[in-house]
Amino acid sequence: MNEFLIAYDLTNRNNYTDICGAISGLDTNSWPFLHSTWIAHSDLSAEEITACLRPHICKQDKLFVVQLAGDWSCVGLPKFSADWLQANL
């Protein structure tokens, strides 16, 4: 399974529940990492994830999906976040 960063910017804030539910449905380990940014495990490609999530956002919304590599760094994150990243990336 691969790890993906999923980020979105919604013009209609009422859609947050819908997009969050769709992202959570990708895998039980999907995690709301930062506001409007998730990390998800999936066997799908970035394009396939985008296709799955597209019906849950409006035409004016923005969605970005990228596969994560093993190298990462952070500043200011809570310890549990850094621990999770260390264990999962």
N, CA and C atoms as a LAMMPS dump frame, in Angstrom:
ITEM: TIMESTEP
0
ITEM: NUMBER OF ATOMS
267
ITEM: BOX BOUNDS ff ff ff
-5.0000000000000000e+02 5.0000000000000000e+02
-5.0000000000000000e+02 5.0000000000000000e+02
-5.0000000000000000e+02 5.0000000000000000e+02
ITEM: ATOMS id mol type element x y z
1 1 1 N 0.838 -1.182 0
2 1 2 C 0 0 0
3 1 3 C 0.883 1.245 0
4 2 1 N 0.422 2.282 -0.67
5 2 2 C 1.153 3.532 -0.747
6 2 3 C 0.488 4.595 0.12
7 3 1 N 1.262 5.591 0.487
8 3 2 C 0.731 6.707 1.264
9 3 3 C 0.569 7.909 0.335
10 4 1 N -0.548 8.618 0.514
11 4 2 C -0.859 9.78 -0.308
12 4 3 C -1.188 10.966 0.584
13 5 1 N -0.753 12.126 0.153
14 5 2 C -1.164 13.378 0.767
15 5 3 C -2.342 13.882 -0.057
16 6 1 N -3.44 14.168 0.615
17 6 2 C -4.643 14.684 -0.045
18 6 3 C -4.946 16.039 0.578
19 7 1 N -4.947 17.066 -0.244
20 7 2 C -5.23 18.419 0.232
21 7 3 C -6.376 18.986 -0.589
22 8 1 N -7.218 19.787 0.061
23 8 2 C -8.35 20.373 -0.651
24 8 3 C -8.631 21.768 -0.118
25 9 1 N -9.242 22.565 -0.977
26 9 2 C -9.686 23.905 -0.636
27 9 3 C -11.116 24.011 -1.154
28 10 1 N -12.072 24.036 -0.243
29 10 2 C -13.478 24.031 -0.627
30 10 3 C -14.071 25.431 -0.577
31 11 1 N -14.778 25.799 -1.634
32 11 2 C -15.454 27.09 -1.646
33 11 3 C -16.755 27.024 -0.85
34 12 1 N -17.371 25.855 -0.805
35 12 2 C -18.607 25.649 -0.057
36 12 3 C -18.276 24.846 1.194
37 13 1 N -18.185 25.499 2.303
38 13 2 C -17.765 24.838 3.549
39 13 3 C -18.729 23.74 3.999
40 14 1 N -19.92 23.707 3.45
41 14 2 C -20.879 22.653 3.796
42 14 3 C -20.433 21.296 3.274
43 15 1 N -19.473 21.265 2.352
44 15 2 C -19.028 20.01 1.766
45 15 3 C -17.944 19.303 2.573
46 16 1 N -17.483 19.9 3.671
47 16 2 C -16.392 19.287 4.441
48 16 3 C -16.76 17.889 4.942
49 17 1 N -17.958 17.72 5.425
50 17 2 C -18.372 16.406 5.927
51 17 3 C -18.346 15.371 4.814
52 18 1 N -18.802 15.75 3.636
53 18 2 C -18.853 14.83 2.504
54 18 3 C -17.457 14.411 2.063
55 19 1 N -16.558 15.378 1.873
56 19 2 C -15.21 15.042 1.414
57 19 3 C -14.443 14.275 2.494
58 20 1 N -14.623 14.632 3.743
59 20 2 C -13.942 13.907 4.834
60 20 3 C -14.416 12.465 4.905
61 21 1 N -15.701 12.25 4.735
62 21 2 C -16.23 10.886 4.716
63 21 3 C -15.689 10.085 3.547
64 22 1 N -15.571 10.718 2.387
65 22 2 C -15.039 10.034 1.211
66 22 3 C -13.573 9.669 1.398
67 23 1 N -12.799 10.572 1.98
68 23 2 C -11.384 10.276 2.231
69 23 3 C -11.256 9.165 3.265
70 24 1 N -12.037 9.23 4.333
71 24 2 C -12.009 8.174 5.352
72 24 3 C -12.356 6.822 4.755
73 25 1 N -13.22 6.831 3.753
74 25 2 C -13.632 5.586 3.107
75 25 3 C -12.549 4.944 2.257
76 26 1 N -11.491 5.67 1.949
77 26 2 C -10.398 5.089 1.17
78 26 3 C -9.684 4.001 1.953
79 27 1 N -9.526 4.213 3.261
80 27 2 C -8.792 3.269 4.095
81 27 3 C -9.026 3.632 5.555
82 28 1 N -9.055 2.656 6.422
83 28 2 C -9.294 2.921 7.84
84 28 3 C -8.156 3.693 8.487
85 29 1 N -6.976 3.726 7.852
86 29 2 C -5.837 4.46 8.399
87 29 3 C -5.738 5.888 7.875
88 30 1 N -6.72 6.349 7.098
89 30 2 C -6.702 7.735 6.637
90 30 3 C -6.726 8.65 7.841
91 31 1 N -5.953 9.724 7.77
92 31 2 C -5.751 10.561 8.942
93 31 3 C -5.808 12.032 8.557
94 32 1 N -6.646 12.836 9.24
95 32 2 C -6.68 14.273 8.978
96 32 3 C -5.464 14.948 9.604
97 33 1 N -4.404 15.022 8.825
98 33 2 C -3.089 15.447 9.286
99 33 3 C -3.05 16.913 9.685
100 34 1 N -3.517 17.795 8.84
101 34 2 C -3.639 19.22 9.099
102 34 3 C -4.992 19.665 8.553
103 35 1 N -5.411 20.874 8.855
104 35 2 C -6.687 21.363 8.338
105 35 3 C -6.711 21.232 6.81
106 36 1 N -7.69 20.539 6.303
107 36 2 C -7.876 20.327 4.858
108 36 3 C -6.755 19.514 4.219
109 37 1 N -6.028 18.77 5.014
110 37 2 C -4.938 17.927 4.512
111 37 3 C -4.985 16.582 5.222
112 38 1 N -5.019 15.529 4.456
113 38 2 C -5.078 14.166 4.987
114 38 3 C -3.903 13.355 4.481
115 39 1 N -3.58 12.308 5.213
116 39 2 C -2.687 11.267 4.718
117 39 3 C -3.515 9.988 4.67
118 40 1 N -3.459 9.327 3.522
119 40 2 C -4.258 8.111 3.333
120 40 3 C -3.391 7.009 2.745
121 41 1 N -3.645 5.784 3.18
122 41 2 C -3.018 4.597 2.602
123 41 3 C -3.973 4.064 1.537
124 42 1 N -3.443 3.695 0.385
125 42 2 C -4.315 3.169 -0.664
126 42 3 C -3.509 2.402 -1.702
127 43 1 N -4.15 1.413 -2.307
128 43 2 C -3.573 0.7 -3.448
129 43 3 C -3.924 1.4 -4.757
130 44 1 N -4.777 2.422 -4.688
131 44 2 C -5.156 3.176 -5.874
132 44 3 C -4.037 4.133 -6.279
133 45 1 N -4.073 4.596 -7.518
134 45 2 C -3.129 5.63 -7.963
135 45 3 C -3.666 6.996 -7.546
136 46 1 N -2.828 8.014 -7.655
137 46 2 C -3.267 9.378 -7.342
138 46 3 C -4.441 9.771 -8.24
139 47 1 N -4.381 9.414 -9.502
140 47 2 C -5.47 9.722 -10.436
141 47 3 C -6.762 9.006 -10.045
142 48 1 N -6.661 7.754 -9.61
143 48 2 C -7.853 7.002 -9.192
144 48 3 C -8.451 7.59 -7.912
145 49 1 N -7.602 8.014 -6.978
146 49 2 C -8.1 8.651 -5.756
147 49 3 C -8.824 9.941 -6.106
148 50 1 N -8.224 10.74 -6.988
149 50 2 C -8.861 11.977 -7.422
150 50 3 C -10.229 11.685 -8.032
151 51 1 N -10.323 10.667 -8.865
152 51 2 C -11.596 10.299 -9.485
153 51 3 C -12.626 9.881 -8.435
154 52 1 N -12.19 9.205 -7.385
155 52 2 C -13.105 8.791 -6.307
156 52 3 C -13.611 9.997 -5.509
157 53 1 N -12.758 10.986 -5.319
158 53 2 C -13.114 12.137 -4.482
159 53 3 C -13.824 13.247 -5.249
160 54 1 N -13.632 13.32 -6.559
161 54 2 C -14.195 14.398 -7.375
162 54 3 C -15.701 14.577 -7.192
163 55 1 N -16.493 13.511 -7.105
164 55 2 C -17.944 13.698 -6.927
165 55 3 C -18.328 14.356 -5.594
166 56 1 N -17.396 14.459 -4.665
167 56 2 C -17.689 14.988 -3.332
168 56 3 C -17.294 16.451 -3.16
169 57 1 N -16.848 17.074 -4.255
170 57 2 C -16.496 18.491 -4.191
171 57 3 C -17.221 19.245 -5.307
172 58 1 N -17.265 20.559 -5.193
173 58 2 C -17.901 21.415 -6.192
174 58 3 C -16.91 21.763 -7.312
175 59 1 N -17.449 22.26 -8.405
176 59 2 C -16.629 22.621 -9.566
177 59 3 C -15.563 23.658 -9.217
178 60 1 N -15.854 24.563 -8.291
179 60 2 C -14.916 25.626 -7.94
180 60 3 C -13.871 25.193 -6.899
181 61 1 N -14.041 24.025 -6.313
182 61 2 C -13.123 23.544 -5.281
183 61 3 C -11.798 23.101 -5.887
184 62 1 N -10.8 22.978 -5.032
185 62 2 C -9.475 22.523 -5.455
186 62 3 C -9.119 21.238 -4.703
187 63 1 N -8.482 20.32 -5.409
188 63 2 C -8.094 19.035 -4.836
189 63 3 C -6.703 18.683 -5.348
190 64 1 N -5.833 18.248 -4.438
191 64 2 C -4.466 17.869 -4.781
192 64 3 C -4.167 16.527 -4.133
193 65 1 N -3.711 15.556 -4.925
194 65 2 C -3.363 14.227 -4.424
195 65 3 C -1.971 13.894 -4.927
196 66 1 N -1.079 13.526 -4.003
197 66 2 C 0.29 13.181 -4.385
198 66 3 C 0.762 11.997 -3.547
199 67 1 N 1.485 11.079 -4.182
200 67 2 C 2.041 9.944 -3.455
201 67 3 C 3.259 10.419 -2.673
202 68 1 N 3.346 9.996 -1.429
203 68 2 C 4.445 10.399 -0.556
204 68 3 C 5.623 9.45 -0.688
205 69 1 N 6.816 9.998 -0.587
206 69 2 C 8.041 9.204 -0.556
207 69 3 C 8.483 9.08 0.899
208 70 1 N 9.551 8.394 1.161
209 70 2 C 9.977 8.147 2.524
210 70 3 C 10.642 9.315 3.234
211 71 1 N 11.154 10.285 2.499
212 71 2 C 11.872 11.394 3.115
213 71 3 C 10.894 12.492 3.522
214 72 1 N 10.948 12.917 4.778
215 72 2 C 10.049 13.969 5.253
216 72 3 C 10.698 14.687 6.429
217 73 1 N 10.174 15.84 6.744
218 73 2 C 10.647 16.636 7.871
219 73 3 C 9.485 17.47 8.373
220 74 1 N 9.515 17.864 9.643
221 74 2 C 8.435 18.684 10.183
222 74 3 C 8.948 19.578 11.304
223 75 1 N 8.206 20.637 11.549
224 75 2 C 8.481 21.565 12.643
225 75 3 C 7.149 21.945 13.258
226 76 1 N 7.065 21.923 14.561
227 76 2 C 5.882 22.411 15.254
228 76 3 C 4.709 21.456 15.325
229 77 1 N 4.87 20.242 14.855
230 77 2 C 3.775 19.282 14.949
231 77 3 C 3.766 18.641 16.33
232 78 1 N 2.594 18.252 16.808
233 78 2 C 2.537 17.53 18.078
234 78 3 C 3.336 16.224 17.989
235 79 1 N 3.829 15.766 19.117
236 79 2 C 4.634 14.544 19.142
237 79 3 C 3.909 13.355 18.53
238 80 1 N 2.594 13.21 18.816
239 80 2 C 1.856 12.07 18.264
240 80 3 C 1.84 12.125 16.733
241 81 1 N 1.829 13.333 16.155
242 81 2 C 1.851 13.457 14.699
243 81 3 C 3.193 13.007 14.141
244 82 1 N 4.268 13.481 14.731
245 82 2 C 5.595 13.08 14.284
246 82 3 C 5.805 11.579 14.478
247 83 1 N 5.315 11.024 15.578
248 83 2 C 5.41 9.591 15.825
249 83 3 C 4.665 8.802 14.75
250 84 1 N 3.455 9.263 14.403
251 84 2 C 2.649 8.599 13.389
252 84 3 C 3.375 8.622 12.051
253 85 1 N 3.92 9.784 11.689
254 85 2 C 4.649 9.893 10.426
255 85 3 C 5.858 8.972 10.411
256 86 1 N 6.6 8.933 11.514
257 86 2 C 7.765 8.059 11.6
258 86 3 C 7.374 6.593 11.409
259 87 1 N 6.263 6.198 11.987
260 87 2 C 5.827 4.797 11.912
261 87 3 C 5.217 4.439 10.559
262 88 1 N 4.661 5.414 9.848
263 88 2 C 3.882 5.093 8.658
264 88 3 C 4.49 5.547 7.332
265 89 1 N 5.492 6.396 7.364
266 89 2 C 6.101 6.832 6.095
267 89 3 C 7.491 6.282 5.928
